[in-house]
Amino acid sequence: MPFSSHREELNTYCKHITALPEKDTIHTLSQDGLQHLLIHCNSFDRYIAPSNPFLKEFLEYICSPEFDRENIFSLFECLVIFLEKNN
C-alpha cells in the first residue's frame, strides 16, 4: 500500500497530539510535521516504497497510543531513513 493510503492513521495520531493536555516543543514540532505529511501525503508516495521495512515501523508508531518523546523521535527517525534510502 502506498504511503498516502495511511492518511487516516496520520490524521488520528495528529489529533491525539493536539488533544494532549501538556505539550512540550517536540509535541508541537511533531504536530506541525505530521500536518505537513498529511497535506503532502501523495508526494511522499514517490519517496517511500510500500516494501520499505521502515514504513511498517513508522505505522506501528502512528498506530501506537504512546505520545512520549521516545515514540515521537522514533517516528521521525523512520522518516529520515525513508528519505536517506532514496538519495
C-alpha positions in Angstrom: 0.0 0.0 0.0 1.3 3.5 -0.8 2.2 5.9 2.0 -0.8 8.1 1.1 -3.2 5.2 1.9 -2.3 5.7 5.6 -3.6 9.3 5.7 -6.3 8.3 8.3 -3.7 6.9 10.7 -1.6 10.1 10.4 -4.7 12.2 11.0 -5.7 10.3 14.1 -2.2 10.4 15.6 -2.1 14.2 14.9 -5.4 14.7 16.6 -4.2 12.8 19.7 -1.1 15.0 19.9 -3.3 18.1 19.5 -5.5 16.9 22.4 -2.7 16.3 24.9 -3.2 18.4 28.0 0.5 19.1 28.3 2.7 19.6 25.3 6.4 20.4 25.0 8.4 21.5 22.0 8.7 18.0 20.5 4.9 17.6 20.5 4.4 20.9 18.8 7.1 20.2 16.2 5.7 16.7 15.5 2.2 18.0 15.2 3.4 20.6 12.6 5.4 17.9 10.8 2.6 15.5 10.7 0.3 18.2 9.4 2.8 18.7 6.6 2.8 15.0 5.9 -0.9 15.0 5.7 -1.0 17.8 3.2 1.7 16.3 1.0 1.0 12.6 1.5 0.7 11.9 -2.2 4.1 13.4 -2.8 5.7 11.1 -0.3 4.5 8.1 -2.3 7.4 8.8 -4.7 9.9 8.5 -1.8 8.6 5.7 0.3 8.2 2.4 -1.3 5.5 0.2 0.1 8.1 -2.5 0.6 10.3 -0.3 2.8 10.6 -2.1 6.1 10.6 1.3 7.9 7.1 2.0 6.6 5.9 -0.8 8.8 7.8 0.5 11.8 6.5 4.0 11.1 2.9 2.8 11.0 3.4 0.9 14.3 4.4 4.2 15.9 1.5 6.0 14.3 -1.0 3.4 15.5 0.5 3.3 19.0 -1.3 5.1 21.9 2.1 6.3 23.1 2.9 10.0 22.6 6.1 10.3 24.6 9.3 11.8 23.3 10.9 8.5 22.5 8.0 7.3 20.4 7.9 10.6 18.5 11.6 10.7 17.9 11.4 7.1 16.6 8.6 8.1 14.3 10.7 10.9 12.8 13.8 8.7 12.6 11.8 6.4 10.3 11.0 9.4 8.0 14.7 10.4 7.9 15.6 6.8 6.9 12.9 6.9 4.2 14.4 9.9 2.6 18.0 8.8 3.1 17.4 5.5 1.4 16.2 7.4 -1.7 19.3 9.6 -2.1 
